[in-house]
């Protein structure tokens, strides 16, 4: 049911330390295991495309 009371809404307090910088998508993409995985998947896709182009 919809709450229609006039009680003040508590504001959330930040729990992260302000000295830490947030890590975004570029940080995740710079990790070596992920880059190796993406290179292997890209290589497999390239091999499949070349097989389709030249052998089929």
TASULUR-V991555 format. One record per residue. RES is the residue in one small letter. D_LAST is the distance of its C-alpha to the last C-alpha in Angstrom with 2 decimals. Layout:
BEGIN
((RES/D_LAST) (RES/D_LAST))
END
This chain:
BEGIN
((x/62.30) (x/62.55) (x/64.80) (x/67.26) (x/69.64) (x/70.75) (x/70.40) (x/69.07) (x/65.44) (x/65.15) (x/63.05) (x/60.45) (x/61.26) (x/58.54) (x/58.01) (x/55.88) (x/57.76) (x/57.93) (x/57.37) (x/53.79) (x/51.11) (x/48.45) (x/45.02) (x/42.21) (x/38.46) (x/38.31) (x/40.22) (x/37.73) (x/34.76) (x/36.61) (x/36.73) (x/34.92) (x/33.45) (x/31.88) (x/30.47) (x/28.99) (x/27.44) (x/25.98) (x/24.65) (x/22.90) (x/21.36) (x/20.34) (x/18.82) (x/16.76) (x/15.56) (x/14.81) (x/12.85) (x/10.75) (x/10.32) (x/9.50) (x/6.88) (x/5.24) (x/6.41) (x/6.02) (x/3.81) (x/0.00))
END
